């Protein structure tokens, strides 16, 4: 029961605080490790093998490091005669760091507010949450990019971490965050990363495959639009990513809008198949509806995790 309390405390901390800029974040540390390894190994021959070794080393290392930390806090708590208090506090803190639901909603809301003030502000703001070149986006494209990211990262930043938390506890949640961070840094299909980041991208696809489909289903369920499942089944697989298209298709169905089209990544145009058919203007009302769907889907997933843990025992 204490593990569940720690989990819920970590989730509530994310709801209340998000990611305060003054607080050091472990994912920043993940990024530094990945950047250091990429700089050292992404050269010469056997780049694919070296990328695989780096990815496995960091993912397994983060999993084992988390187990070691929690066991250490457990033993320290016992030595101090305070039960397992430090272990549970550590679990709550790690859950807090691994969830990104509140921060994402704040960022997307800031994008819509910025683009309503001026196009340049919108382009600058949306560049904080997307990897594409935003310098020539129209106002509609800025809003579309923000909502695509909102849907995709509901899976990457909330549902998938909770899925792996359910299966493998806090160490599994932390390991997933490492997988996702690796993919976001080296999992690109360009000359620099194609070989070196291939395994990281494939591992992220595998780790997010089930959660992405759960995410889409939860979005439709909380929106009361399960009748749109055929729409999601039609458009979800059309995305270049085997996972991102499912939550994007769910949000496009709920909002009756269209995502996809040409995007500029690292100077290269990438054409993403359209998801949906109604190329209508997006508004702040759409953003508010989308963020509500995200929050409700997240809350439902938290409830499911809690029920599963209570039913089977942590």
Protein Blocks (a to p, Z undefined) as FASTA:
>chain_A
ZZmmmmmmmmmmmmmnopafklccfklmmmmmmmmmmmmmngcehklmmmmmmmmmmmmm
mmmmmmmmmmmmmmmmmmnonajmmmmmmmmmmmmmmpcklmmmmmmmmmmmmmmmpmkl
mmmmmmmmpcbdfklccfklmmmmmmmmmmmmmmmmmmmmmmmmmmnojmlmmmmmmmmm
mmmmmmccbfklmmmmmmmmmmmmmmmmmmmmmmmmmmmmmnopmmmmmmmmmmmmmpmb
fklmmmmmmmmmmnopaeedjddeehiacddddedjblcdddfklmmmmmmmmmmmmmmm
mmmmmmmmmmnoZZ
